[in-house]
């Protein structure tokens, strides 16, 4: 039940903001389901990948995905994610959680300061910067187990010249690609060491997250998104403090 509730919240956030939901997955697995840190980070990647993939099907039918940007950002992102996941298997999980908590604070600041719909010119396309950004965001994704939508969307809009709706939709495809690769690396290393994944919980969270994302998208059209976004930013700060206190210190 806790897993389902957590997954619905994750899906709601993805539906409302186009990002942010995946950054809640690790805390849900850590503190509600009491998974070991590295297993939670690995499992979160598969959950995020599943939710993002199904969201991408809906966006693809509505022709909201820029496949050129998926190639330029997504393929370098997959390479970066593989490297980040490899590094994640070599270090103490507390370092991963510390970076994760700092990333939550960065996401909170970005969500607090950004104004809904203020970005997007539909003109500029800077492929070299997109590739570099894809590698960097991918490495972060693999290392700490988040989708990175709050970093991908601004990059696609500011460097790729996409409008905000297309940027959000395109980011979900990239998140799915990177997360599947990151999980594959973790699974290969951890399964050989005897780690056991909770496939039932992962499957239930993917299904509940998909349902939550559809509800979030519908609700988001009727609620003041700026206030919701700032409320979520405050929540991220609180969660970052909890992660540092509980799992790092």
Helices and strands as residue ranges (DSSP letters): H 2-17, G 22-24, H 25-27, I 28-32, H 37-61, H 67-69, I 70-74, H 75-88, H 93-113, H 127-144, H 149-158, H 164-192, H 199-220, H 225-243, I 244-248
